[in-house]
Amino acid sequence: GAVVSQHPSWVICKSGTSVKIECRSLDFQATTMFWYRQFPKQSLMLMATSNEGSKATYEQGVEKDKFLINHASLTLSTLTVTSAHPEDSSFYICSASPGTGENTEAFFGQGTRLTVV
Amino acid sequence: GQNIDQPTEMTATEGAIVQINCTYQTSGFNGLFWYQQHAGEAPTFLSYNVLDGLEEKGRFSSFLSRSKGYSYLLLKELQMKDSASYLCAVKDSNYQLIWGAGTKLIIKP
């Protein structure tokens, strides 16, 4: 199957600093990538849809100025958590699909465990 | 609104069979997916159903009834490594995946 690589797999940062997470599709081009957040024992929550060459679409309640998304190429999307606070500590996962059809499965990156201290 | 319901947690015995149910109410339907997620890891794809009926893949099978808004994932010959969360997800009319909260499956020896 298709491969999505996410980096870093874990990061610890100080409160008030910014953290960048990268998501790459290694063997296919993805015009759209998705960023999720998952708190312990909870489901995946879609944060935003990243669109290559245009602005990301954010879900209701997600601050676009805090979670900056850049989709500069067909194989790379980045999520920057700005001025991170302890409540931003979570598991962040990206996904992408080679196509958009009904039976196109989503491939996930390995996830990034963010801890803000 | 859109809603996907799954049991929060289930327990089964090694070697046995377990069925995890999923009911959904979404704006449109373009397929139902089952994913497995081990703690601290990303979800991995298990199965896809878009037509009514049973899809079998080794020890795992998935069933869909679109008229009932219902699916189940059947796991046979359970192994300890099957202990994980199982996520049901539906693609809506916009081809966006709507996720259930997941079912944590605990396998006991």
Interface residues (C-beta under 8 A of the other chain):
Chain A: G1 Q6 F34 K41 Q42 S43 L44 L46 F91 I93 T100 G101 E102 N103 E105 A106 F107 F108 G109 Q110 G111 R113
Chain B: N30 G31 F33 G40 E41 A42 P43 T44 F45 Y48 V50 L87 K91 Y95 Q96 L97 W99 G100 A101 G102 K104
